[in-house]
Amino acid sequence: MATSKPISRSGRFKTGPSEEVRAYSESVSFDWRLYRQDIAGSIAHATMLAKTGIITRRERDQIVHGLKQIEVEITEGRFHWNPDLEDVHMNVEAALTAKVAAAAKLHTARSRNDQVATDMRLWVRDEIAIVNARIRGLQCAIVDLAERTRMQLPHSGLRFLPIPGYTHLQRAQPILAAHHLLAYVEMLERDFERFLDCRRRTNVSPLGSGAIAGTSLPIDRSFTAKALGFSRDR
């Protein structure tokens, strides 16, 4: 029985992808912002690989040094982002490979899936800290404004500014301006707590999970979780 010859799919195309396809498939134009988290995750992973004997300490040091150099280049605006490499991970990896031969071992026991998931969780965690700090600042500003409505009205005994309350767009009973303002502090507190809950759910390390069924290599996921400040690895 005659067998057909395997067809090379790459041979079907005489040219590379069009500019439209390249623009559609790239994400580095916005996910470059994950570079700090991507590099931190790679440093933790390389350190763990050396700890467990999967790579040598010398290889770890070369990888870590190369990654830190790349971080400085990006921070100072000297790094060239190549859209053909599609995302922040491939750009950093290509730059590291050009600097360090041991970079080829960095993806040992790590899939692209858990690398991306780790970066996103680190980024969200960092952003939550920024947002919650701003919420606290806004709450303090509102409390200060409420305090500044303190006054002394002659013969009234009131010590805070009264204003009309509204319900269904109509005036209702009088309330204190301070109380009205402090209601927003309570609303913001609920947002603050929601972000804290989101951080708790996010603060679990996926690094080293693998693409499908983990790895048979003797990695230490708890080590990388602790190194990256995660509360746990599962």
Buried (B, 14 or more C-beta within 10 A) or exposed (E): EEEEEEEEEEEEEEEEEEEEEEEEEBBBEEBBEBBBBBBBBBBBBBBBBBBBEBBEEEBBBBBBEBBEBBBEBBEEEEBEBEBEBBBBBBBBBBBBBEBBEBBEBBEBBBBEEBBBBBBBBBBBBEBBEEBBEEBEEBBEEBBEBBEEBEEEEEEEEBEBBBBEBEEEEEEEEEBBBBBBBBEBBEEBEEBBEEBEEBBEEBBBBBBBBBEEEBBEEEBBBBBBBBBBEBEEBE
